[in-house]
Amino acid sequence: MITPENVLIVRTDRIGDVVLTLPMAKVLKEKYPSCKISFLLREYTAPLAENNRYVDDVISSNKKNGIFFLFENYKTLKNKKYDVCFIVSPSFSIALLFLLLGIKTRVGTGYRWYSFLFNKKVYVHRKYGEKNELEYNLDLLKQWGIKDTVEKSPSSFGIQPDSDALQKVKEVLRSEGINLTRPLIIAHPGSGGSAIDLPVDKFRELIALVAKELNADVILTGSKGEIELCASVVGTSDAKNFAGKFELKELIALISLCGLFIANSTGPLHIAAALGKHVIGFYPKILAASQNRWGPYTDKKNIFIPVVECQNCTRKQCEETNCMESIDVLNVFISIGKIYNLLVKIGENNV
């Protein structure tokens, strides 16, 4: 293979998708240290690749309400002169764009009707969830002769909190009476509809136990649209509702300060794992949304799934039978307690 000089990785979907794509940059940069690695992302996910040790350039795609604007993106990219692009999140407009740009090597899936627009194709059905999304992403590099793997550690992702955002977050925490000398617990009860969540009443019960029995500082995070959800989960506990308070850059900084992150299958859970935090996750048995495919890529995880027996689980079946209700909150709390006590014992804090 010819050594690439200017590589573009395209991932224009959501936070977790981007996090699990970042290790591609690490593998490429270690293989070709002089190669320029760029990411094309949605504007709101750009902070994941900015200030990243393996990424040289971040371009925000012209995309709004799910619509990818072909002409505007062409104008943005036409002078970039990429020699290879890895299209991790494909669509017809995106595939057509890189053909029109004349990029010599265009790597993408071989299973879409527009796959003829790619000249290097990967034939893998991700929906069966046979391995982690991160590993599926690395499969794209095999079309460039790279078969490397990555470790389950922060070094594989390269995410680094912004220093100004970190300072701002610390000031907010101190103003809210959060003790930064002891482990902080963050819970993120929303998922934006990407999976089947732990029921709200279960999450509320869990947070009440954690806040009371562990006497820990607990923060709930979420988008502006999840303020009411987080308020419901806080209930009458001493946990604090920070939903809607931070943009992504600041959320990354906040997560970097915690010891434990608790969430459904959602992007911030992957940020926490990528930053080396202990994580607790709740996942359905649906293949396309399972822990096998979308679980956090770390060894510091405890994953809880429904204990009911079911086969060929679908979203409709999971919702109708309320499978996630079968997750035992007490078992989750015991795991949280063990992690928290360990963090206290070793004196872990992030001041």
N, C-alpha and C positions, 0 to 999 in steps of 0.2 A: 504494500500500500504506500502511496505517496504521502508524505507528512503534510497534514492539513495546516494551513496558516490562519484561517479565519472561519470559525465554526459557529453556527447558530443553532440553539436548542429552542424549540417552540412548544410552549405549554400555556395556552390561553384559557385555562379553566380556573379551578378553585384552589384555596390555600393548601389543603392536604395533598392535592395532585402535584402542586409545585414543589413542596417539601420533598416528596418522594422521587422527584426528578433531579433535584440538586446533585446527588451523588454522581450523575453522569459527568458533571463538570469536573469533579475530583478525579475520576478515572481518566478523562481526556487530558487534563492538565498534568497529571503524573506521567502519562504516556508521551505527551508532546508539550514539554514545559514552555516552549516559545510560542505555542499556538494561542491565538486570541479566542476566548470563549465568551459568547454573548447569549443572552436569553431574551426571547420575545414573550412578554407576559401581559396580563391585564394590569391596568394601572394600580389597582388596589393590592395586588399581590407582589408588586415590584420590590417592596422592602425586604422580602425574603432573599432576594438575590443581590440587592445593594449591600455594600460593605461585606460582601462574601469573599473569602480568601481565594476561591477558585474561579470567580466570575469577573471578567474584565469590562463588560458593558451590559447594560440593561435597557431594553427598548420597550416602552409601553405600547401595546397594540391599540389601534383605533377600533374599539369594539364597545358597543353600548346596547344594553338590554339584550345581550346574546347575539347581536348582529355584528358581523365582521365586515368592516368597510374596505373593500378590495382596493379601490383607487387611492384612498388616503394612506393605506399601508404600503402600497407600491411606491408612493412618493417618499415615504419615510425611509424605505429600505433600499431604494434603487442604487444608491452610491456606496453601499456598505461592502460590496464585493465579497460575499461569502463563497467559499468553495465547497462547503458541506453544510447541509441542514438536516437536523433530526426532528421530524415532526411528530411529537409525542401525542399531542391532542389534535387530531386531524379533522378537517371539514373540507367540503368541496372548494369553498372560497380560499381557504388557506393553501390547499394543494395546488390550486390554479395559480395563486400568487407566486409561489416559488418556481413554478415552471416559467411564468412570464418574466421573472427576475433573471432567468437564465442560470440559476445555480446548478453547477455541474452534477453534484451528487445530492439526491433528495431521498432521504430514508423515511419510510412510513409503512403503515400496515398494508398487507396484501389482500385484505378482506372487505374493502369498501368498493362500491361501484366505480368510484373515481380513482382507484388505486393505480390505474394506468398512468397517472400523472407523476407517480414516484418511479424512480429507476433503480432503487434498492428497496426490496420489500421483505417484511417480516410476517410470517404466517403463524400467528398465535391468537387463539380466542381467549381473551382475558376474562370473559364473563363466567368461566367455569371456576375461577378463583383457585387455581392449582398452586399458585405461589404469590408472593407479595408483589404489590404494584411496583415497588422499587425494583424488584428483580425483572419484571416485565420490561421496565424502562431500560435497564441495562442490556436487555436482549437486542435493542436497536443498535447498540455499539458493535455487535457481532458482525453487522453488515460492513463495518469498517475494519474487521479483523481483530477486534478487541474483545476478549472473553474474560476480562477481570471481574472480580467481585469486590465488595466493600465490607468493612467491619461494621458491626452494630455499635457505633460510637459517634459522638459529636464530630469527630474529625472527618467523617464521611460526608457531612452536610455543609460544613463551612459557614453556618449561620452565626453572625456576631451581632449582639445588640448595639444599637447606635448610642454613642456616649451621651449626647444631649438628651435623647429620649430616656436613657437610664437615669440621668440626674433628675429629670422632671418627675418620673415615676416615683423615685425615692422620696421626693418632696411631698408628693400626694399621699403616699403611704404614711409618712410621719405625721402629716396633718390629720390623718384619719386615726391616729393612735396605734398604728401597726408597729409591733416590735420587730425590728429587722435583725435582732440578734438571735432570734430563734426561728426554726423552720416555718415557712409560710405554706399554707395549703390553698390551692386554687381549684375551684370547681366550675365547669363549663357545661351547663345542662342542655343547651340547644345544639342542633346539628344542621340547621337549615334545610331539613327534610331529606338529607342525603342517606339516612338510614332509619331504622326503627329504634326509638330511644327508650331508655329506662323511664317508666311512668313518672310523672311529676310528683305524685304523692310518695313514691319510693325514694326519689331524690331528696325530697324534703325531709323525710324520716332519716335518711343517711346524714344529711348536713346537720340536723339537730343533734344526732348522736356524736358526731365528730366535734362540733363546737362545744358541747357540754362535757362529754366524758374525757376528751383529750385536752380541754382548755387551750385549744389552738386558735391562732388567728386564721380565719377562713374568709376568702374572697370569692365572690361569684363574678364571672365575666361573661360577656355576650355582646351582640350587636345592639344598636339602638332599638331594633325591632324586637329584641328579647328582654327588654327592661322589665316588663310585666312578668314574663316567665321566671326570670331570676328572682324577682320580688316574691313570687309565689313559693319558690324553692327555699328562700331565706326564711319565710314564715315568721315565727316568733323567736328564732335563734339569734345569737349574737353575730352571725356571719354578716359580711358587708356586701352590698350590691354595687358592683362597679360596671355593670352592663352599660354600654354606650359611652363610657367615660374615655376610652382610649382608641386611637387609630392603630392600625396594624403595627407600625414601627414601635409604638409605645407598648402594645401588647406583647411583642417579642421581648422588650426590655423587662416588663413585669414578670413574664414567665421565667426569664433568666434568674429572677430573684427567689423563686419558689423552691421548695424541697419536694413537693408532691403535687401532681396535677391529676384531676379526676374529671372524666368526660365521657360522653357518648362518642360514636365514630364521627369525628369532626377534625377540621384542619388544625386548630390550636393544640389538639392532643399530639399531632405529629410534630409541631413546633417544640413542644415540651420534650418529646422523645429525642428529637434532633439536638436539643441543648443538654442532653444527658440527665434529665430529671426522672425521678420515679413516676410512673404513670399507672393509673387505674382506668380501664376502659370497659365499656358495655357494648356488646355486639350481638346482632341477631344471627340466626343460622343460615340466612339466605346466602347462597353461594356468591353472588355478585357483590354482596355487602358484608361478607364474613370477615372474621379476624384473619383468616388465611391470606386474603387479598389485601385488606385495608387495615390490618393491625399495625400498631406503631412498631417501627423497625429498631428494636432495642431489646436488650436482655433485662432491663430494669422495668418490667411490666407485669401487671396482674390483670388478666382479661376475664370478664365474667359474661357467660352466655346463658340463654334459657336452659333449664334443666328438663323441660318437657320433651318427650320423645316425638320426633316428627321426621318425615322423609321428604326429599325434594321440596323443601320449604320455599314458599313464594312470599312476596310482600303482602299480598292479599290474605294469605293463610295466617301469616304472622300477626297481622293487625286484627283479624277476626278472632283468633284464639288468645290474643293478648299474651303471647309467649314471654315477652320481657318481664311481665308481672311475676314470673316464676323465679326470678333472680332474688336470692335471699340477702336482704340488706345487712343482716347481722354478720354473715360471712364476709361481706364487703368491708364492713366496719372493722372486723378482726384483722383483715389484711392491712387496712389503713393504719390501724393502731401499731402493728408490728413495724411498718415502715417509719411512722412518725417517731416511735420510741428509738429506733435505730438512728435516725437523723439527730435526735436530741443527744443520744449517747456519744455520737462521734463529733458533736458540736458543729454540725453543718449549718452555715448561714452564708449569705451572699452580700453582706454589707461592703 
